[in-house]
């Protein structure tokens, strides 16, 4: 509803304000577009399925999720640098670096904390690896957001720092979810058993919801939607990140109901509760989408005529 409202508002935005290359197919000026993602990701997924995974190096098995997680960070960061070099940055070098450090620290602690709350029984066990592996992207995003906002307030930065990060984050998350899907049941991101047509055998002979594939599809759709909005309206500073995070939190609030989970409150898991709180934080983009997400219209220049009296 929010996105439909925005898409039908202010279609007369000036052409020079619309980044048209963002809604074309393929690569344009080195920028990755939404419609190119399926054709790029399909060979990656096909090749990964054809390989003997997980690989073994010097007798040590490397988890497939770890491989794609590292690739997600590396590719996402390189893509961010490419976008920053081509599009420019409204934030100076030093504040951007401090904001990036704050985001990394907040994401690290947020991901671990919410991961432990999602499965509190891990704290009672003696499995150190399970304790270390407990993390979630939802906690990373919310923890990073909190630390970035505190750092920006300390530095006096008022411009959005997240808009430039939206596409690199989306790309990294898509790569990470490919790793989740290929890991099957080992990383705990699989879905519940289902008789629905989308059910897949993830390794135990039981058709399950392939929630990682659901998320990949949702992320691609979100990328495309943001590109289409950019082509139709002039978005406000920070609107892209708000649309991304609010949409993702709403998706996870729903899709995590299709996963095995520990219910903490009202039948919701820790991740779902965190998503709900995040949506409360962003509530104004649902109640007043035009005011929150669209750039204000410039006032028309008034022309005054002077008359001389004799």
TAKA-V506524 format. One record per residue. RES is the residue in one small letter. SS is DSSP state (helix for helix, strand for strand, loop for the rest). Layout:
res=[RES RES]
ss=[SS SS]
This chain:
res=[x x x x x x x x x x x x x x x x x x x x x x x x x x x x x x x x x x x x x x x x x x x x x x x x x x x x x x x x x x x x x x x x x x x x x x x x x x x x x x x x x x x x x x x x x x x x x x x x x x x x x x x x x x x x x x x x x x x x x x x x x x x x x x x x x x x x x x x x x x x x x x x x x x x x x x x x x x x x x x x x x x x x x x x x x x x x x x x x x x x x x x x x x x x x x x x x x x x x x x x x x x x x x x x x x x x x x x x x x x x x x x x x x x x x x x x x x x x x x x x x x x x x x x x x x x x x x x x x x x x x x x x x x x x x x x x x x x x x x x x x x x x x x x x x x x x x x x x x x x x x x x x x x x x x x x]
ss=[loop helix helix helix helix helix helix loop loop loop loop loop loop loop helix helix helix loop loop helix helix helix helix loop loop loop strand strand loop loop strand strand loop helix helix helix helix helix helix helix helix helix helix helix helix helix helix helix helix helix loop loop loop loop loop strand strand loop loop strand strand loop loop helix helix helix helix helix helix helix helix helix helix helix helix helix helix helix helix helix helix helix helix helix helix helix helix loop loop loop loop loop helix helix helix helix helix helix helix helix helix helix helix helix helix helix helix helix helix helix helix helix helix helix helix helix helix helix loop helix helix helix helix helix loop loop loop helix helix helix helix helix helix loop loop loop helix helix helix helix helix helix helix helix helix helix helix helix helix helix helix helix helix helix helix loop loop loop loop loop loop loop helix helix helix helix helix helix helix helix helix helix helix helix helix helix helix helix helix helix helix helix helix loop loop loop loop loop loop loop strand loop strand loop loop loop loop loop loop strand strand loop loop loop loop loop strand strand loop loop helix helix helix helix helix helix helix helix helix helix helix helix helix helix helix helix helix helix helix helix helix helix loop loop strand loop loop loop helix helix helix helix helix helix helix helix helix helix helix helix helix helix helix helix helix helix helix helix strand loop loop loop loop loop strand loop loop strand loop helix helix helix helix helix helix helix helix helix helix helix helix loop loop helix helix helix helix loop helix helix helix helix helix strand loop loop loop loop loop loop loop loop loop loop loop loop loop loop loop loop]
